[in-house]
Amino acid sequence: MPRRFALGLLVLLLLLLGGLVVARRVLTPLATAASKIPPTPRPTPVVPPTPIAEKRVSIYFASAEDDLFHAETREIPASSDDAAFLRAIASAVLAGPRAPGLLPAFPEGWTLRGAYRLRDGLAVLDLAPPGSVAPAPTPAVGPPAPETPSGVPRWQTGSHEEEAAAQALLITVAKNVPDVSKVAIVIAGEPAETLGGHLDLTHPLAPDLARVSPAPALEVPTPFPSPAAEEPGTAGASPATVAPAPAPTAVPSTTPTPTPRRLPPAPRADAT
């Protein structure tokens, strides 16, 4: 009996081992084929970008018609940082007006290095004149050039234009940041004696709000696309870009032309 039982166990083990070998030979090709099947592409959801909130502000410039400062509306990115907001509106003044009839406050090339909000209603604007970033020094031939003394005018202008440039900054800051009552202007990160040779910058300046025009703010015109920018063949296309219509080609008629019938000759009359 024990011998038969051991023999039965041996046969059972051999059957199990054979079944494992057969299963491995059958399942291995299936797994290999499944691994070669490319995965099904799934569309990636497109998440629209979060729109940046904008804030409507008023930028003030002198007018060519009167001695008042007129407001021009702008849309700038909204920010909870006071320094970033000051930089945005001051940079808009330095960039110049967009509406017709307003005068640029500063000559081309002036930029803003920084803006800071201090206590007691004081703000600081750091301006950079044209060419304030000096290039790398090069070996010079001959004696060195004399340094520019402090207080030399940075652009040729009169006292009225210089004062109007500063007031454009002061009024714009005061109108958009009511808590600011005075603005200190520094040049290239350093205290300066004057802006263009006339205005005293050794102390903070106050805006002259009596020179603000009561007229409504000027809206910046939105440019429209020109008709030439439209696709050819549309209603707004230029006449020079539209190809002329081809002339109609003569098509031969398919109606058969009737052939004239020949009549038999008339009978000849006999001579009498």
BELSUL-V453181 format. One record per residue. RES is the residue in one letter. NEAR is the number of other C-alpha atoms within 10 Angstrom. Layout:
res={RES/RES}
near={NEAR/NEAR}
This chain:
res={M/P/R/R/F/A/L/G/L/L/V/L/L/L/L/L/L/G/G/L/V/V/A/R/R/V/L/T/P/L/A/T/A/A/S/K/I/P/P/T/P/R/P/T/P/V/V/P/P/T/P/I/A/E/K/R/V/S/I/Y/F/A/S/A/E/D/D/L/F/H/A/E/T/R/E/I/P/A/S/S/D/D/A/A/F/L/R/A/I/A/S/A/V/L/A/G/P/R/A/P/G/L/L/P/A/F/P/E/G/W/T/L/R/G/A/Y/R/L/R/D/G/L/A/V/L/D/L/A/P/P/G/S/V/A/P/A/P/T/P/A/V/G/P/P/A/P/E/T/P/S/G/V/P/R/W/Q/T/G/S/H/E/E/E/A/A/A/Q/A/L/L/I/T/V/A/K/N/V/P/D/V/S/K/V/A/I/V/I/A/G/E/P/A/E/T/L/G/G/H/L/D/L/T/H/P/L/A/P/D/L/A/R/V/S/P/A/P/A/L/E/V/P/T/P/F/P/S/P/A/A/E/E/P/G/T/A/G/A/S/P/A/T/V/A/P/A/P/A/P/T/A/V/P/S/T/T/P/T/P/T/P/R/R/L/P/P/A/P/R/A/D/A/T}
near={6/7/8/9/10/11/12/12/12/12/12/12/12/12/12/12/12/12/12/12/11/11/11/11/11/11/11/11/11/10/10/10/10/11/10/8/8/7/8/6/6/6/6/6/6/6/6/6/6/6/6/10/10/12/12/12/16/20/26/32/28/25/17/12/9/10/12/18/27/24/28/19/18/18/11/16/12/14/14/7/9/13/17/17/21/22/18/17/21/24/19/20/23/21/18/18/21/16/15/11/14/20/20/20/23/21/17/12/12/16/21/20/16/19/21/17/17/12/8/10/14/17/25/18/23/20/23/18/19/13/9/13/9/6/7/5/6/6/6/8/6/6/6/8/7/6/6/7/7/9/14/13/13/13/14/11/13/12/14/10/17/20/16/20/21/21/23/26/25/26/27/24/27/20/19/16/15/9/14/20/19/20/26/18/28/22/19/17/13/10/14/17/19/20/24/19/17/17/16/16/18/13/13/15/19/17/21/13/15/10/15/19/17/11/9/10/15/19/12/13/9/6/6/6/8/9/13/12/10/13/12/15/12/10/10/13/16/15/12/7/11/11/9/8/6/6/6/6/6/6/6/6/7/6/6/6/7/6/6/6/6/6/6/6/6/6/6/6/6/5/4/3}
